[in-house]
Amino acid sequence: MSERIRVEIEDGVADVTLTRGDKMNALDGQMFKALVETGERLKTEKGLRAVVLSGEGRAFCAGLDMGNFAAMGNAKPKDESGGSKGDPTVDAGLAKRTRGIVNDPQYAAWVWHEVPVPVIAAVHGVAFGGGFQVMLGADMRYAAPETKLCVMEIKWGLVPDMAGTELMRHLVGDDVIRELSYTGRIFLSEEGRDLGLITRICDDPKAAAMETAREIASKNPDAIRAMKRMYNALPNIDVAARFMNESVEQAKLIGSPNQIEAVMSQMEKRPATFKD
């Protein structure tokens, strides 16, 4: 995909790896671009069943590259859109919507929410600031013991602005979001699990995530995609619409080729063979 991200797809499972390990996979302009382009590619990848997102080296992602903070100190005067006309990863018109309801930095995290199949983030080392928000874009988050997590933006006098506010509010209480954001304190994955930010603690989160991804890939892909659509829609619709979504998605599945194959494979006690 790029010099920042490697993508390997086998048996419907995409192994997506941030490859800037020497910089703890920090977010520079090229990494932002690679995250967006990779997510966009996977949204239309034929035969895709699940995604595992991880980082090489000592960390999942240490957040915004220090060079970007240095550039902020020398930022040009702001224009009418609320940004400078310098490096787009620093502060170039962030109020401008470039990807539907979001801007490009937000989309680097939000795109994983939009990928139509389950995404599992395998997290180790640190997930700070923007890296923490990218992690939140996944459906599930498997973390190594004592992984360090942080909503770090306040350290730099900033707010979390990579879709983190939207992604966090569905996982933890409002008071927890405020405490973590106001203080910028570093906490461990064990606390993250207790709070609801981490799904599972694993000695080898990448291996565990791949195992779960392969299990998901063995299920009816039509049903898996339908479930992700349903769960993604939950926060934005009322109860009646939620019930209707269940009925509409189920009606489309009953009697479909892959649903029949799911039933027959169980009755015949054999592995299922699904078609996209």
N, C-alpha and C positions, 0 to 999 in steps of 0.2 A: 504494500500500500504506500509506504513512504519510509524515510529513514527514521521516523519517529514511532511508527507502529507496524507490527508484523501481524498478518492475518493468515491462519492456516485452518482450512475447513476439511473435516473428515467425518463421513457418515452423518452429515447434517449438523455437526457441532462446530461452531467457529471459535477457535482459540485466538483471542485478540490480546496482543501483548504490547504494552508501552515499552519502547526499547531505548530510552535515554537513561539507562541505568547509571551512567557516570555522573548524572546530575539529579539522581533520585527521581527521574521522570518528571521533573519540574515543567510547568506549563509556560512555554515560550510561544511565539507566533506560529512556528511550524507545528508544535504539538496541538495547539488549538485547531489548526487547519486539519491535521491528521485525524483528530477525534471526530470532527464534523464529517469529513469525507468518508471515514470508515463507517460511521453510523449510517450515513446516507446510502452507502453501498449495501450494507446489510439489510436495510429496509426493503430492498428489492431483490435480494439474493435468492435465486430459485433453490428449493430443496433445503433451506435453512430450518433447523428445528430448535436450536438453543445457542446461546453465546456465553463464553466465559471471558471476562475482562480482567487482566492482571498486569503487573508491572515487573520488569526485570530488575535485578540487582537488589539493593538494600531496602527498597521502598515501593509501595504502590504508586504514590504520587505526593511529592512534598509541597504542592501548591504552586503559586505563581513564581516564575523564575526571578531570581534576585535582580537580574538585569532590567526587568520591567519596573521594579521599584525604583531603581536608580534613574530610569527614564522619567518616572513620575516627578522626581525632584527637579527635573529640568523641563517639565511639561510646558508647552506653548499656551498662550492665553486661550481660554475656552471660547468656543464659538456659540452661536445661538442655540444649537442643539444640545448644549450642555457638555460638550466634549472638546478636546483639542483636535488639531489637524495633523498630529504626529503619528506615532506608532499605533495602529488600530488595536493592539492588545493592551495598550496603556490606557487610553481615554479618548477614543474618537467617536463622539456622538453616540454614546451608549443608549440614549433614549430612542434612537432610531430602530424600528423593528425590521430586521433583515431576514428572519426565518419564521414567517407567520406571526405568532404572538411573542416571539423572543428575538433577542439579538444573537450575534455569533457566539460570544462567550457563554451565554446562557445555554445555547444549543449544544455546546460541547458536553454538557451534562444531561440536558433534556432529551437529546436524540436517543439515548439508551432507553428512556421511558417510551419513546415512540417506535423503536424497533419492534416489529409485530410478534416476536417470539420471546420467551423468557431470557433474561440476561442475569448472569450471576457474577458479581464482583468478588474476586479472590484477593484479599487485602493482607498485606504484611508490612512490617517496618513502620511506616507512617502514612497517614492520609490527612493532610493538612489543607485548610483553606479550600482552594479550588479543587484539589485532589479529593477532599472530603465530599464536596458536592458532586463530582463525577461519580464517586462511589454510590451516592444516594440515588443516582439515576437508574441504577440496576434494580431488578425485581427482588433480588436477594443479595445479602452480603455475608460472605464467609471470611472470617478473619483469624489470623494466627494469634496465639496467646500473647498478651502484652503489646499488641499493636497500638501505637500512639495515634490518637485522633484529636482533631481540634477544628473548631470554627474560628479560624485564626485572623480573619480580616480586621478585627478591632486593633490588633497589634500594629497594623499599618495605618490606623485611623480611617478604616473603610468599613463597608457593610458587606455581608455575603450577597453576591449579585450574580451567581451562576446557577440560578434556579433553586438555590438551596432553601430559600424561605418556603417555596411551594412544596418542595420534596420533603422537607422536615416535618411540615405541619400534619402530614398524614401518618407519621411514624411515632411522634412523641407529643406530649402536652405543650401548650403555649408557654407555660412557665419554664419548662426545660429548655425550649428553644431560646428564650430570652436569657436565661442564666448562662448557657453555653456561649451565646453570641455576645452578650455584654462583657463577659470576663475574658473570653478567648483562652480559657484554661485548657491544658492538655489533659486528656483522660484516656484510659486504657480500653481495649476492646471488650474486656470483661464487663466494665461499667456500661459500655455501649450496648452490649447484649441485654443487660438488665433494663436499660432505658428503652430499648426497642429499635435502636439504630443498627445493630448487628444481628444477623439471623442465627449464626452458629459460630462457635469457636472451634477451630480445627488445627491440629499440629501441622498439617500440610493443606492449607486452604485451596491451593490450585488443584491438587489431586482430588480433594473432596468435591470441589465445584465441577470438575470434569466428570466425576462419577454421577453427580446429580444431573448434569447436562445430558449425559448419555442415556440416563433413565428417562428423562423427559423426551428425548429424541425417539424413544421406542414406543411412545404413545401416539394416539391419533392426532396428527398435526392440525387438523381442522378444529378439534376440540380445544387444543392448547392455545391456538391463536384466538379462538372465540373467548376463552377465559381471560386472556390478557386484555382484549377489548373491553370485556365486562368490568374487570377490576380497575382498568384505567379510567373508565367512565364514572365509577362510583362517587368520587368526591364532588362531581359537578352536576349531578342530577338528583331529583327528589326520589322518595321511596317508591312511588308509583312507577316512575321511569325505570328504576332498578329492577323491579319485578317484571316489567315488560321486556327489558333486555334479556333476562333469563329465558323468558318464553320464546322470544324471537330467535335467539341463538340456538336454543334446544330444538325448535321446530326445523331449523335449517339442517341440523345434524342428524336427526332421526331418519333412518333409512338411507342415508348417504353411503356411497361405497366404502369410505374409510370407517364409518361407524359400524357397518355390517361386518367389515373385516375385523374390527376390534372384538365383536361378539363371537364370530366364528373362530378366531384364534384362541379365545378363552375356552370355548366349548371343545375344540379339537386339541387343546393343550399343546400349542405350537407358537413359535414367535410370529408376531403379526408382520405383514408386509403392506405398508401404507404407500399410497401414491399422492404426489402433490397435485 
